């Protein structure tokens, strides 16, 4: 495998002003992203109601993926732009690409899992508790991570393409080997196909919700508890759709630039597109807090726990019933798995 480092520096490709801006953004995003995703992870685990939701398990997978990216990839990216060359050696360059592409796949597959979960809740409500048992959820999470990073094993080992430094852009990426590269296939199966599944699923969700509203017209109103659960499900589905649309908006410019301007004729546009892609791992906690009442409550709950004394903290952690609906269909509490959810 050719792992030779080249002597050309980034200033022959990107203006110095552009590399300074990229390095500054990478540093800021790294700090904000690590803090935001770590706080979100702890807040969701500490919240008595949300930590039992099926969707929360996949959101946590997304948070951990973003946390890894912000703590590993972004600092190394900042170093690259500050030095205007890759100075950290070929092995670390390989691991950078391995973690970068693996994390991107984990993020997308976690969103796919969330979308399918939302659709199952709406379309197959009676079977929901049987489909999403604790064991099956952990199997799904394990598959998400194994498949995502498993796709990167062939190029890592040099079996199909290779991971290394691209001398034209000084990015650690997937390179061809003996004229063969899995990059296009990984783009199709690791990005395009998951995006298509998410778009189709949300389209089906929209159609199902619309039909459900029509059937409910003229009928008696739902009970207060059931109406609240239905409203929470709707808000959570809207939140997850917002997360996906923001992810798409962040990554699409980079994808377009890599295809449309492979020769880097417009270096500033490449830098801006890269910064937008990095932002996708930072903005999710902000979206959670800004758009969903339950997630805001989780952050407030964490602040209260931090302020309380150890006795109160243990009481809050041990209370699994505060604000918890026993017949909520998306809860993985063992009692609920044995019960058939009430029809909405």
N, C-alpha and C positions, 0 to 999 in steps of 0.2 A: 504494500500500500504506500503510495506517495504521500508522505507527511512533511515534505520540505516547506519551510517558512520562506516567504518571499521578502525582498528588501523594499519594494515599493510601499509608500505610505499613503494614508488616507487623503492627504492634502492634494494628491494628484487626481483624486476622484471627487471629493466633496470640498466646498469652500470651508475655510477655518471657522467662519462664523456659524456655519451649519453644524459642524462637529461639536462646537462649544455648546450650542443650544441643545443638541441631542444628548450630550453628556450631562448637562444640567437637568434635563427632563428625566433621564434615566435615574439619576440620584434622588430627585424629588419623588418620582413614582415608586422607587424602591422603598423609601422610608414610609411614605403614606400607605403604600400597598401592604407592607408587612404589618404595620399597626392596624390598618383597617380590617384586613382579612383575619388577623389573629383575634382582634376584639370581637369580630362577628362570629368566629368559631366558638369562642368562650361564651358569648352571649346566648347563642342558640343552644349550647349544651346545658347552660344554667337555667334556661327558662323552663318552668314546669310544664307548660302547655306545648310549646313548639318542639321541644326535644323528643316528644313522642310521635310527631308527624312523620309519615313516610317521606314526604317531599323534603323535609329538613335533612334527611340522610343524604340525599343527592345534592342538596345545596351545600352541605358540609364538604362533600367530595369536591365541589367546585371551588370552595374557599381554600381547601388544602392545596389544590392545584395552583391557584393564583398565588398563594403564600409561597410555594416553592419557586414559582417564576420570579416573584418580586425579591426573594432572598438570595437566589442563585444567579439567574440569567441577567437581571437588570444591573447588578453591581459589575458583573463582568463586561456587559455592554458599555457601561460608563467608562470603564478602564480602556476599552478599545477605542472609544472616541476621544478620550483625553490624550492618550498616547499617539493617536492617529495610526495605530497599527496593532496587530495582535501580538502580544509579547508574553503570553502565558503558556506557550508550549502547545504541541500538537495533541497530546492526550486530553488536556483540559478543553481544547477546542472541540474534540470529539464528544466529550461529555456535555459540553454546552449545547451542541446541536441535538444530542440525544434527549436531554431534559426539555429543551425548547419545544421540539416537535411532539414529544410524548405528552407534555403538559397541555399543548394545544388540543391534542386528540382527547385527553381526559375531560377538558372543559366542554368540548362539543358533545361527547358521548354522555356526559352528566346532564347536559341540557336535553339531549334526546330522551334519556331516562325520565327526566322530569315531565317532558311533554307527553310521553306515553302514559305516565302515571296520571296526569291530568285528564287525558282522554279516557283512560280506563275507568276513572272515577265517574265520569259523565255517561259513558256509553255502556259500561258493564257494572253498574252499581251493585247489583245483587251478588256478583262474584268477586268484588273488590277485596274483601277481607281474606278470601281464599287465595287470591293471586299474590297479594302483598303481605305475606307472613314475614316474620323476622328473619328466618333462614333464607328465604328467597330474595329478600332485600340485600342481605350481605353477599349472596352469590352474585347478584347483579353488580354490586359495587366492586367486587373482586374482579369480575369479568371486564368491567370498564377500565380498570387500571392495567390488568394483564394484557388486554387486547391493544390498548393505546401504546404502551411501551414495548409490547411484543412486536408490533409492526416495525419498530426501529432496530430490532436485533439484526436482521440481514445486513443493512448498511453499516451498522456498528462493527460487525464482524468482517465486513468486506465481501460478503457473499453476493450481495446484489447492490451495486453502487457502493459508496463509502462516505463516511462523515469526515469532514476536514475543512480547511480554509480555502475559500474562494478568493484567488488573488485579484480578481477584478473589483470585488466589493469589500474585501476583508471581512466577510461574514462567515461564521462557522455554520456550515449547512450540509445538505446532501449533495454529493458530487458524483458524476458518472464514473464508472470503472469499466474499462474495456468497452467503452461505448454504450454501456447499459446503466440506467438509473431508474430507481423506483419512484422518483419524485412525482411524475404525472399520475401514477397509480395511487400513490398516497394522497394526492390532492383530491382525486375522485372519491376514494373510499374513506378517507379520513376527514374530508371537509365538505365536498359537494354533496355526497350522498346523505350524511347526517343532516345537513342544512335542508335538503329536500324532504327528509322524513319529518323534520320539525315543522316546516311550512305546511305540509300536507296534514299533519296532525292538528295543528292549530286551526286550519281551515275546517277540518271535521268537527273540532270542538265548537267553533263558531256556528256551524250548521246545526249541531245537536242542541246547543243552548237556545238558538232561535226557534227550533221546532218545539222545544220544551216549553218555552214561554207562550207559544201559540196554544198548546194543549192546556195550559194552566189558566188561560183567559176564560172568564165566566165561572170558574170553579171557586170553591171557598178558599179563603186565605190560609196559608200555611201556619202552623203553630209557631209561636215566638222563637223557641229553641231551634226548630228546623230551619226557619227563615234566616236566623243568624248564621247557622252553619253553611247554608247555601250562599249567603252573602260573603262569608269568609273564603269559601272555595272559589267564588268568582273573583275576588280581589287577589287571591294567591295566584290564580291562573293568569290574570292580567299582569301581575308582577313578573312572573316567569317569562311571559311573552316580551315584556319590556327588556328583560335581561338579554334575551336572544337577539332582539332587534339592535340593541346597543353593541353586542358582540359583533354582529354582522356589519354594522356601520363602522366599527373600529378596524375590522380585518379586511373588508372588501377593498378599500383604497390600496393597501399593500399588495393584495393579490392582483389587482388591475395593473399597478405599476410594474410588478415583476413580469407580467405577461406583455404589456403594451410597450414598455421601455426597458427591455432587457439590457441594452447597452448603456444605460444610465445617462441619457441625454439631458435629463432634467434632474440633477442631483438634489435640489431643494425639495422637489416633490417626493422623492424617495425618503428623505429624512422626515418630512411631515407625515408621510404614510406610516413609517416605522413608529413614530411617536404615538400616533393614533392606535396602532396595534398594541403597544405597551399599555396604553391607557385602559384597555379592556380588562386588565387584571386589577385595576385600581378602583374603577367606578362602581363595581357591584355593591360594596357596602354602602355607598352613598345612595344608590337606587333603593336598596332595602329600607334605609332609614327615611327616605323622602316619600316613598310611594305606598308603603304598607304599614298599617296600624299595628299589626301583630309583631312585626319585626322591630318597630320603634319601641314597643312595649318590652321586647327582649333586651334592647340596649338600656332602657331605663331601669329594668330589673337588675341588670349587671351593675349599674351605678349604685343602686340601693344596697346590693350585696357587699360591694366594696366599702361602703360607708358604715355598714352595720358591724356590730361586734361579732366575735367568733360563734357565740351561741345562736344569735339571730341568723348568721350565715348558714350554720348547719341546719337550722329549722327551715330556711328558705329552700335549701338544696333538697331536703328530705320530703318537702311537700309536693306530691305529685298530683294533687287534686285541685290546686288553686286555679280557677278559671278553666278547668278541663272538662270538656263535654264527654261523658261516658259513652255516648253513641256516635261520636264523630267518626266517620268512615275512613278518614285518612290517618287515624291514630294507630300505632302498632302496639299499644298496650295489650298484654296477653289476654286481659278480660275481654277486650273488644274483638280480638281475633276469634273468640269462641262464639260471639254473638253475631247474629245477622243484622246488618245495619238497617235502620228504618228507611223506608222508601221515601225519597224526596218528591 
